[in-house]
Amino acid sequence: MTGWFRDGLCRTNSADVGRHTVCCVMDERFLSYTKAQGNDLSTPRPEFQFPGLKPGDHWCVCASRWLEAHDDGMAPPVLLEACEQSTLAVIPLAVLQSHAWRGG
């Protein structure tokens, strides 16, 4: 279950320093990139009830981490309608729109 509250929604509160508000569609490129950055999202971690992600899965990513991946040319597609509006304090709307998931 994704999201700061592990309720499947990309919403946040003041305790979420990372601002897990960007709803992404995982792809192999991003999963490899984030693993190389020290945040392995693809390996299952049963002790944390984390099944590991695979391409096509949806996951709430920290806004600053998504922007970092964008700056490195590795940002995954975004489900715009599922991102919390507070994301716009970190990432300009036009940047998010340029990565909007189109399906398929």
MIVOPA-151693 format. One record per residue: residue in one letter; residue number from 1; x, y, z of N, C-alpha, C in turn. Coordinates in Angstrom, 3 decimals. Example, Ala and Ser with C-alpha at 12.3 -4.5 7.8 and 13.67 -1.06 7.14 Angstrom:
BEGIN
{type: A seq: 1 n.xx: 13.190 n.yy: -5.690 n.zz: 7.800 ca.xx: 12.300 ca.yy: -4.500 ca.zz: 7.800 c.xx: 13.200 c.yy: -3.300 c.zz: 7.800}
{type: S seq: 2 n.xx: 12.850 n.yy: -2.250 n.zz: 7.080 ca.xx: 13.670 ca.yy: -1.060 ca.zz: 7.140 c.xx: 12.900 c.yy: 0.030 c.zz: 7.870}
This chain:
BEGIN
{type: M seq: 1 n.xx: 0.850 n.yy: -1.176 n.zz: 0.000 ca.xx: 0.000 ca.yy: 0.000 ca.zz: 0.000 c.xx: 0.893 c.yy: 1.235 c.zz: 0.000}
{type: T seq: 2 n.xx: 0.646 n.yy: 2.111 n.zz: -0.886 ca.xx: 1.495 ca.yy: 3.288 ca.zz: -1.059 c.xx: 0.966 c.yy: 4.498 c.zz: -0.289}
{type: G seq: 3 n.xx: 1.761 n.yy: 5.534 n.zz: -0.272 ca.xx: 1.397 ca.yy: 6.793 ca.zz: 0.371 c.xx: 1.955 c.yy: 6.916 c.zz: 1.769}
{type: W seq: 4 n.xx: 2.090 n.yy: 8.148 n.zz: 2.216 ca.xx: 2.593 ca.yy: 8.432 ca.zz: 3.555 c.xx: 1.777 c.yy: 7.717 c.zz: 4.630}
{type: F seq: 5 n.xx: 0.460 n.yy: 7.660 n.zz: 4.418 ca.xx: -0.427 ca.yy: 7.019 ca.zz: 5.383 c.xx: -0.663 c.yy: 5.538 c.zz: 5.065}
{type: R seq: 6 n.xx: -0.023 n.yy: 5.041 n.zz: 4.011 ca.xx: -0.182 ca.yy: 3.660 ca.zz: 3.540 c.xx: -1.658 c.yy: 3.326 c.zz: 3.343}
{type: D seq: 7 n.xx: -2.358 n.yy: 4.284 n.zz: 2.702 ca.xx: -3.774 ca.yy: 4.096 ca.zz: 2.423 c.xx: -4.066 c.yy: 4.111 c.zz: 0.922}
{type: G seq: 8 n.xx: -3.005 n.yy: 4.102 n.zz: 0.124 ca.xx: -3.175 ca.yy: 4.088 ca.zz: -1.325 c.xx: -3.315 c.yy: 5.458 c.zz: -1.954}
{type: L seq: 9 n.xx: -3.252 n.yy: 6.517 n.zz: -1.146 ca.xx: -3.412 ca.yy: 7.879 ca.zz: -1.651 c.xx: -2.120 c.yy: 8.663 c.zz: -1.470}
{type: C seq: 10 n.xx: -1.796 n.yy: 9.493 n.zz: -2.434 ca.xx: -0.582 ca.yy: 10.328 ca.zz: -2.374 c.xx: -0.908 c.yy: 11.639 c.zz: -1.678}
{type: R seq: 11 n.xx: -1.168 n.yy: 11.541 n.zz: -0.391 ca.xx: -1.476 ca.yy: 12.722 ca.zz: 0.414 c.xx: -0.486 c.yy: 12.780 c.zz: 1.573}
{type: T seq: 12 n.xx: -0.411 n.yy: 13.913 n.zz: 2.228 ca.xx: 0.626 ca.yy: 14.118 ca.zz: 3.219 c.xx: 0.120 c.yy: 14.923 c.zz: 4.409}
{type: N seq: 13 n.xx: 1.001 n.yy: 15.082 n.zz: 5.378 ca.xx: 0.765 ca.yy: 16.005 ca.zz: 6.488 c.xx: 2.124 c.yy: 16.561 c.zz: 6.915}
{type: S seq: 14 n.xx: 2.147 n.yy: 17.348 n.zz: 7.950 ca.xx: 3.390 ca.yy: 18.023 ca.zz: 8.347 c.xx: 4.472 c.yy: 17.063 c.zz: 8.839}
{type: A seq: 15 n.xx: 4.123 n.yy: 15.846 n.zz: 9.219 ca.xx: 5.117 ca.yy: 14.871 ca.zz: 9.670 c.xx: 5.862 c.yy: 14.224 c.zz: 8.502}
{type: D seq: 16 n.xx: 5.326 n.yy: 14.355 n.zz: 7.294 ca.xx: 5.930 ca.yy: 13.755 ca.zz: 6.098 c.xx: 6.963 c.yy: 14.710 c.zz: 5.523}
{type: V seq: 17 n.xx: 8.172 n.yy: 14.623 n.zz: 6.028 ca.xx: 9.247 ca.yy: 15.517 ca.zz: 5.584 c.xx: 9.528 c.yy: 15.335 c.zz: 4.091}
{type: G seq: 18 n.xx: 9.383 n.yy: 14.118 n.zz: 3.581 ca.xx: 9.651 ca.yy: 13.847 ca.zz: 2.170 c.xx: 8.552 c.yy: 14.266 c.zz: 1.221}
{type: R seq: 19 n.xx: 7.376 n.yy: 14.573 n.zz: 1.723 ca.xx: 6.230 ca.yy: 14.964 ca.zz: 0.898 c.xx: 5.966 c.yy: 13.924 c.zz: -0.196}
{type: H seq: 20 n.xx: 5.430 n.yy: 12.771 n.zz: 0.194 ca.xx: 5.130 ca.yy: 11.658 ca.zz: -0.711 c.xx: 3.849 c.yy: 11.951 c.zz: -1.492}
{type: T seq: 21 n.xx: 3.919 n.yy: 12.867 n.zz: -2.439 ca.xx: 2.714 ca.yy: 13.380 ca.zz: -3.091 c.xx: 2.663 c.yy: 13.209 c.zz: -4.603}
{type: V seq: 22 n.xx: 3.696 n.yy: 12.631 n.zz: -5.198 ca.xx: 3.733 ca.yy: 12.465 ca.zz: -6.649 c.xx: 3.362 c.yy: 11.024 c.zz: -6.984}
{type: C seq: 23 n.xx: 2.200 n.yy: 10.839 n.zz: -7.595 ca.xx: 1.751 ca.yy: 9.501 ca.zz: -7.959 c.xx: 2.386 c.yy: 9.122 c.zz: -9.295}
{type: C seq: 24 n.xx: 3.234 n.yy: 8.110 n.zz: -9.246 ca.xx: 4.007 ca.yy: 7.708 ca.zz: -10.432 c.xx: 3.634 c.yy: 6.315 c.zz: -10.904}
{type: V seq: 25 n.xx: 3.863 n.yy: 6.090 n.zz: -12.173 ca.xx: 3.773 ca.yy: 4.760 ca.zz: -12.759 c.xx: 5.218 c.yy: 4.296 c.zz: -12.915}
{type: M seq: 26 n.xx: 5.565 n.yy: 3.261 n.zz: -12.176 ca.xx: 6.945 ca.yy: 2.783 ca.zz: -12.193 c.xx: 7.330 c.yy: 2.272 c.zz: -13.581}
{type: D seq: 27 n.xx: 8.575 n.yy: 2.542 n.zz: -13.946 ca.xx: 9.140 ca.yy: 1.960 ca.zz: -15.154 c.xx: 10.535 c.yy: 1.444 c.zz: -14.796}
{type: E seq: 28 n.xx: 11.061 n.yy: 0.584 n.zz: -15.637 ca.xx: 12.353 ca.yy: -0.054 ca.zz: -15.352 c.xx: 13.462 c.yy: 0.976 c.zz: -15.184}
{type: R seq: 29 n.xx: 13.424 n.yy: 2.003 n.zz: -16.001 ca.xx: 14.458 ca.yy: 3.042 ca.zz: -15.951 c.xx: 14.493 c.yy: 3.725 c.zz: -14.587}
{type: F seq: 30 n.xx: 13.319 n.yy: 4.122 n.zz: -14.076 ca.xx: 13.274 ca.yy: 4.785 ca.zz: -12.776 c.xx: 13.638 c.yy: 3.828 c.zz: -11.650}
{type: L seq: 31 n.xx: 13.158 n.yy: 2.590 n.zz: -11.711 ca.xx: 13.485 ca.yy: 1.626 ca.zz: -10.660 c.xx: 14.993 c.yy: 1.383 c.zz: -10.589}
{type: S seq: 32 n.xx: 15.649 n.yy: 1.303 n.zz: -11.731 ca.xx: 17.111 ca.yy: 1.140 ca.zz: -11.746 c.xx: 17.799 c.yy: 2.393 c.zz: -11.225}
{type: Y seq: 33 n.xx: 17.298 n.yy: 3.545 n.zz: -11.630 ca.xx: 17.875 ca.yy: 4.820 ca.zz: -11.190 c.xx: 17.779 c.yy: 4.977 c.zz: -9.680}
{type: T seq: 34 n.xx: 16.597 n.yy: 4.766 n.zz: -9.136 ca.xx: 16.424 ca.yy: 4.980 ca.zz: -7.701 c.xx: 17.233 c.yy: 3.959 c.zz: -6.887}
{type: K seq: 35 n.xx: 17.372 n.yy: 2.743 n.zz: -7.407 ca.xx: 18.208 ca.yy: 1.741 ca.zz: -6.734 c.xx: 19.660 c.yy: 2.213 c.zz: -6.699}
{type: A seq: 36 n.xx: 20.131 n.yy: 2.749 n.zz: -7.808 ca.xx: 21.507 ca.yy: 3.267 ca.zz: -7.867 c.xx: 21.712 c.yy: 4.459 c.zz: -6.937}
{type: Q seq: 37 n.xx: 20.615 n.yy: 5.160 n.zz: -6.615 ca.xx: 20.674 ca.yy: 6.305 ca.zz: -5.700 c.xx: 20.564 c.yy: 5.866 c.zz: -4.237}
{type: G seq: 38 n.xx: 20.411 n.yy: 4.565 n.zz: -4.005 ca.xx: 20.330 ca.yy: 4.047 ca.zz: -2.644 c.xx: 18.928 c.yy: 3.810 c.zz: -2.124}
{type: N seq: 39 n.xx: 17.918 n.yy: 3.921 n.zz: -2.993 ca.xx: 16.533 ca.yy: 3.686 ca.zz: -2.586 c.xx: 15.960 c.yy: 2.574 c.zz: -3.454}
{type: D seq: 40 n.xx: 16.206 n.yy: 1.340 n.zz: -3.050 ca.xx: 15.785 ca.yy: 0.163 ca.zz: -3.817 c.xx: 14.295 c.yy: -0.079 c.zz: -3.616}
{type: L seq: 41 n.xx: 13.528 n.yy: 0.227 n.zz: -4.639 ca.xx: 12.081 ca.yy: 0.024 ca.zz: -4.581 c.xx: 11.643 c.yy: -1.286 c.zz: -5.225}
{type: S seq: 42 n.xx: 12.566 n.yy: -2.004 n.zz: -5.847 ca.xx: 12.182 ca.yy: -3.213 ca.zz: -6.577 c.xx: 12.367 c.yy: -4.500 c.zz: -5.773}
{type: T seq: 43 n.xx: 13.162 n.yy: -4.474 n.zz: -4.738 ca.xx: 13.402 ca.yy: -5.676 ca.zz: -3.944 c.xx: 12.348 c.yy: -5.811 c.zz: -2.842}
{type: P seq: 44 n.xx: 11.678 n.yy: -6.958 n.zz: -2.780 ca.xx: 10.696 ca.yy: -7.165 ca.zz: -1.710 c.xx: 11.355 c.yy: -7.079 c.zz: -0.324}
{type: R seq: 45 n.xx: 10.633 n.yy: -6.476 n.zz: 0.614 ca.xx: 11.085 ca.yy: -6.381 ca.zz: 2.012 c.xx: 9.938 c.yy: -6.856 c.zz: 2.900}
{type: P seq: 46 n.xx: 9.789 n.yy: -8.179 n.zz: 3.039 ca.xx: 8.668 ca.yy: -8.732 ca.zz: 3.809 c.xx: 8.596 c.yy: -8.213 c.zz: 5.236}
{type: E seq: 47 n.xx: 9.740 n.yy: -7.899 n.zz: 5.826 ca.xx: 9.738 ca.yy: -7.410 ca.zz: 7.208 c.xx: 9.037 c.yy: -6.060 c.zz: 7.342}
{type: F seq: 48 n.xx: 8.889 n.yy: -5.355 n.zz: 6.211 ca.xx: 8.164 ca.yy: -4.082 ca.zz: 6.197 c.xx: 6.852 c.yy: -4.200 c.zz: 5.422}
{type: Q seq: 49 n.xx: 6.443 n.yy: -5.424 n.zz: 5.132 ca.xx: 5.247 ca.yy: -5.698 ca.zz: 4.334 c.xx: 5.305 c.yy: -4.967 c.zz: 2.990}
{type: F seq: 50 n.xx: 6.506 n.yy: -4.943 n.zz: 2.398 ca.xx: 6.725 ca.yy: -4.275 ca.zz: 1.110 c.xx: 7.018 c.yy: -5.337 c.zz: 0.057}
{type: P seq: 51 n.xx: 6.149 n.yy: -5.464 n.zz: -0.943 ca.xx: 6.305 ca.yy: -6.529 ca.zz: -1.930 c.xx: 7.362 c.yy: -6.258 c.zz: -3.001}
{type: G seq: 52 n.xx: 7.884 n.yy: -5.046 n.zz: -3.051 ca.xx: 8.777 ca.yy: -4.670 ca.zz: -4.147 c.xx: 7.936 c.yy: -4.218 c.zz: -5.328}
{type: L seq: 53 n.xx: 8.444 n.yy: -3.251 n.zz: -6.052 ca.xx: 7.689 ca.yy: -2.694 ca.zz: -7.178 c.xx: 8.221 c.yy: -3.218 c.zz: -8.492}
{type: K seq: 54 n.xx: 7.348 n.yy: -3.238 n.zz: -9.474 ca.xx: 7.720 ca.yy: -3.641 ca.zz: -10.826 c.xx: 7.145 c.yy: -2.617 c.zz: -11.805}
{type: P seq: 55 n.xx: 7.644 n.yy: -2.589 n.zz: -13.019 ca.xx: 7.097 ca.yy: -1.649 ca.zz: -13.999 c.xx: 5.575 c.yy: -1.788 c.zz: -14.108}
{type: G seq: 56 n.xx: 4.916 n.yy: -0.632 n.zz: -14.145 ca.xx: 3.457 ca.yy: -0.585 ca.zz: -14.223 c.xx: 2.793 c.yy: -0.337 c.zz: -12.884}
{type: D seq: 57 n.xx: 3.501 n.yy: -0.626 n.zz: -11.773 ca.xx: 2.944 ca.yy: -0.355 ca.zz: -10.453 c.xx: 2.846 c.yy: 1.146 c.zz: -10.220}
{type: H seq: 58 n.xx: 1.886 n.yy: 1.541 n.zz: -9.414 ca.xx: 1.731 ca.yy: 2.944 ca.zz: -9.022 c.xx: 2.336 c.yy: 3.107 c.zz: -7.639}
{type: W seq: 59 n.xx: 3.028 n.yy: 4.229 n.zz: -7.413 ca.xx: 3.683 ca.yy: 4.464 ca.zz: -6.134 c.xx: 3.777 c.yy: 5.958 c.zz: -5.875}
{type: C seq: 60 n.xx: 3.602 n.yy: 6.351 n.zz: -4.625 ca.xx: 3.727 ca.yy: 7.749 ca.zz: -4.225 c.xx: 5.201 c.yy: 8.059 c.zz: -3.952}
{type: V seq: 61 n.xx: 5.761 n.yy: 8.924 n.zz: -4.745 ca.xx: 7.177 ca.yy: 9.275 ca.zz: -4.663 c.xx: 7.314 c.yy: 10.653 c.zz: -4.007}
{type: C seq: 62 n.xx: 8.386 n.yy: 10.832 n.zz: -3.260 ca.xx: 8.682 ca.yy: 12.138 ca.zz: -2.656 c.xx: 8.862 c.yy: 13.170 c.zz: -3.767}
{type: A seq: 63 n.xx: 8.260 n.yy: 14.320 n.zz: -3.589 ca.xx: 8.320 ca.yy: 15.371 ca.zz: -4.608 c.xx: 9.758 c.yy: 15.769 c.zz: -4.928}
{type: S seq: 64 n.xx: 10.583 n.yy: 15.950 n.zz: -3.914 ca.xx: 11.971 ca.yy: 16.362 ca.zz: -4.172 c.xx: 12.761 c.yy: 15.273 c.zz: -4.889}
{type: R seq: 65 n.xx: 12.472 n.yy: 14.001 n.zz: -4.577 ca.xx: 13.163 ca.yy: 12.890 ca.zz: -5.253 c.xx: 12.721 c.yy: 12.776 c.zz: -6.700}
{type: W seq: 66 n.xx: 11.423 n.yy: 13.010 n.zz: -6.941 ca.xx: 10.950 ca.yy: 12.969 ca.zz: -8.326 c.xx: 11.611 c.yy: 14.081 c.zz: -9.128}
{type: L seq: 67 n.xx: 11.701 n.yy: 15.269 n.zz: -8.541 ca.xx: 12.331 ca.yy: 16.393 ca.zz: -9.223 c.xx: 13.801 c.yy: 16.109 c.zz: -9.496}
{type: E seq: 68 n.xx: 14.474 n.yy: 15.476 n.zz: -8.555 ca.xx: 15.867 ca.yy: 15.081 ca.zz: -8.761 c.xx: 15.983 c.yy: 14.111 c.zz: -9.941}
{type: A seq: 69 n.xx: 15.083 n.yy: 13.127 n.zz: -9.989 ca.xx: 15.081 ca.yy: 12.182 ca.zz: -11.117 c.xx: 14.793 c.yy: 12.920 c.zz: -12.420}
{type: H seq: 70 n.xx: 13.877 n.yy: 13.879 n.zz: -12.387 ca.xx: 13.584 ca.yy: 14.685 ca.zz: -13.570 c.xx: 14.831 c.yy: 15.419 c.zz: -14.042}
{type: D seq: 71 n.xx: 15.522 n.yy: 16.061 n.zz: -13.111 ca.xx: 16.732 ca.yy: 16.814 ca.zz: -13.465 c.xx: 17.811 c.yy: 15.907 c.zz: -14.053}
{type: D seq: 72 n.xx: 17.790 n.yy: 14.631 n.zz: -13.669 ca.xx: 18.751 ca.yy: 13.650 ca.zz: -14.195 c.xx: 18.216 c.yy: 12.921 c.zz: -15.424}
{type: G seq: 73 n.xx: 17.037 n.yy: 13.327 n.zz: -15.901 ca.xx: 16.450 ca.yy: 12.703 ca.zz: -17.094 c.xx: 15.875 c.yy: 11.321 c.zz: -16.845}
{type: M seq: 74 n.xx: 15.495 n.yy: 11.018 n.zz: -15.602 ca.xx: 15.045 ca.yy: 9.673 ca.zz: -15.248 c.xx: 13.667 c.yy: 9.628 c.zz: -14.587}
{type: A seq: 75 n.xx: 12.920 n.yy: 10.703 n.zz: -14.632 ca.xx: 11.623 ca.yy: 10.753 ca.zz: -13.946 c.xx: 10.621 c.yy: 9.791 c.zz: -14.576}
{type: P seq: 76 n.xx: 9.861 n.yy: 9.087 n.zz: -13.734 ca.xx: 8.822 ca.yy: 8.202 ca.zz: -14.254 c.xx: 7.572 c.yy: 8.994 c.zz: -14.613}
{type: P seq: 77 n.xx: 6.674 n.yy: 8.383 n.zz: -15.375 ca.xx: 5.405 ca.yy: 9.035 ca.zz: -15.693 c.xx: 4.600 c.yy: 9.328 c.zz: -14.432}
{type: V seq: 78 n.xx: 3.748 n.yy: 10.349 n.zz: -14.520 ca.xx: 2.969 ca.yy: 10.836 ca.zz: -13.382 c.xx: 1.473 c.yy: 10.723 c.zz: -13.688}
{type: L seq: 79 n.xx: 0.712 n.yy: 10.255 n.zz: -12.699 ca.xx: -0.746 ca.yy: 10.286 ca.zz: -12.772 c.xx: -1.177 c.yy: 11.604 c.zz: -12.138}
{type: L seq: 80 n.xx: -1.340 n.yy: 12.622 n.zz: -12.960 ca.xx: -1.587 ca.yy: 13.978 ca.zz: -12.469 c.xx: -2.763 c.yy: 14.072 c.zz: -11.499}
{type: E seq: 81 n.xx: -3.869 n.yy: 13.428 n.zz: -11.848 ca.xx: -5.077 ca.yy: 13.553 ca.zz: -11.034 c.xx: -4.929 c.yy: 12.897 c.zz: -9.659}
{type: A seq: 82 n.xx: -3.900 n.yy: 12.088 n.zz: -9.478 ca.xx: -3.689 ca.yy: 11.405 ca.zz: -8.201 c.xx: -2.603 c.yy: 12.059 c.zz: -7.338}
{type: C seq: 83 n.xx: -2.001 n.yy: 13.135 n.zz: -7.835 ca.xx: -0.990 ca.yy: 13.861 ca.zz: -7.056 c.xx: -1.682 c.yy: 14.878 c.zz: -6.154}
{type: E seq: 84 n.xx: -1.142 n.yy: 15.043 n.zz: -4.964 ca.xx: -1.682 ca.yy: 16.065 ca.zz: -4.068 c.xx: -1.278 c.yy: 17.448 c.zz: -4.577}
{type: Q seq: 85 n.xx: -2.175 n.yy: 18.413 n.zz: -4.446 ca.xx: -1.933 ca.yy: 19.764 ca.zz: -4.937 c.xx: -0.680 c.yy: 20.392 c.zz: -4.328}
{type: S seq: 86 n.xx: -0.323 n.yy: 20.017 n.zz: -3.104 ca.xx: 0.863 ca.yy: 20.585 ca.zz: -2.455 c.xx: 2.159 c.yy: 20.267 c.zz: -3.206}
{type: T seq: 87 n.xx: 2.105 n.yy: 19.302 n.zz: -4.112 ca.xx: 3.270 ca.yy: 18.968 ca.zz: -4.945 c.xx: 3.743 c.yy: 20.196 c.zz: -5.716}
{type: L seq: 88 n.xx: 2.795 n.yy: 21.074 n.zz: -6.057 ca.xx: 3.127 ca.yy: 22.249 ca.zz: -6.865 c.xx: 4.024 c.yy: 23.240 c.zz: -6.128}
{type: A seq: 89 n.xx: 4.177 n.yy: 23.087 n.zz: -4.826 ca.xx: 5.119 ca.yy: 23.928 ca.zz: -4.072 c.xx: 6.555 c.yy: 23.519 c.zz: -4.356}
{type: V seq: 90 n.xx: 6.740 n.yy: 22.307 n.zz: -4.919 ca.xx: 8.075 ca.yy: 21.777 ca.zz: -5.197 c.xx: 8.329 c.yy: 21.646 c.zz: -6.700}
{type: I seq: 91 n.xx: 7.302 n.yy: 21.223 n.zz: -7.430 ca.xx: 7.440 ca.yy: 20.941 ca.zz: -8.865 c.xx: 6.431 c.yy: 21.778 c.zz: -9.646}
{type: P seq: 92 n.xx: 6.898 n.yy: 22.550 n.zz: -10.625 ca.xx: 5.960 ca.yy: 23.334 ca.zz: -11.438 c.xx: 4.979 c.yy: 22.433 c.zz: -12.201}
{type: L seq: 93 n.xx: 3.750 n.yy: 22.893 n.zz: -12.324 ca.xx: 2.716 ca.yy: 22.133 ca.zz: -13.019 c.xx: 3.149 c.yy: 21.757 c.zz: -14.436}
{type: A seq: 94 n.xx: 3.764 n.yy: 22.670 n.zz: -15.152 ca.xx: 4.183 ca.yy: 22.382 ca.zz: -16.527 c.xx: 5.160 c.yy: 21.214 c.zz: -16.594}
{type: V seq: 95 n.xx: 6.008 n.yy: 21.095 n.zz: -15.589 ca.xx: 6.972 ca.yy: 19.977 ca.zz: -15.551 c.xx: 6.225 c.yy: 18.670 c.zz: -15.321}
{type: L seq: 96 n.xx: 5.296 n.yy: 18.673 n.zz: -14.380 ca.xx: 4.492 ca.yy: 17.469 ca.zz: -14.141 c.xx: 3.686 c.yy: 17.094 c.zz: -15.388}
{type: Q seq: 97 n.xx: 3.089 n.yy: 18.099 n.zz: -16.010 ca.xx: 2.286 ca.yy: 17.835 ca.zz: -17.210 c.xx: 3.122 c.yy: 17.216 c.zz: -18.326}
{type: S seq: 98 n.xx: 4.363 n.yy: 17.619 n.zz: -18.412 ca.xx: 5.231 ca.yy: 17.066 ca.zz: -19.472 c.xx: 5.545 c.yy: 15.592 c.zz: -19.245}
{type: H seq: 99 n.xx: 5.255 n.yy: 15.084 n.zz: -18.043 ca.xx: 5.491 ca.yy: 13.670 ca.zz: -17.721 c.xx: 4.185 c.yy: 12.927 c.zz: -17.441}
{type: A seq: 100 n.xx: 3.070 n.yy: 13.520 n.zz: -17.826 ca.xx: 1.765 ca.yy: 12.893 ca.zz: -17.566 c.xx: 1.682 c.yy: 11.535 c.zz: -18.256}
{type: W seq: 101 n.xx: 1.212 n.yy: 10.560 n.zz: -17.507 ca.xx: 1.047 ca.yy: 9.217 ca.zz: -18.023 c.xx: -0.113 c.yy: 9.204 c.zz: -19.001}
{type: R seq: 102 n.xx: 0.131 n.yy: 8.616 n.zz: -20.140 ca.xx: -0.873 ca.yy: 8.597 ca.zz: -21.203 c.xx: -1.501 c.yy: 7.216 c.zz: -21.366}
{type: G seq: 103 n.xx: -1.111 n.yy: 6.281 n.zz: -20.503 ca.xx: -1.621 ca.yy: 4.909 ca.zz: -20.587 c.xx: -0.837 c.yy: 4.094 c.zz: -21.600}
{type: G seq: 104 n.xx: -1.090 n.yy: 2.794 n.zz: -21.553 ca.xx: -0.430 ca.yy: 1.901 ca.zz: -22.506 c.xx: 0.865 c.yy: 1.529 c.zz: -22.081}
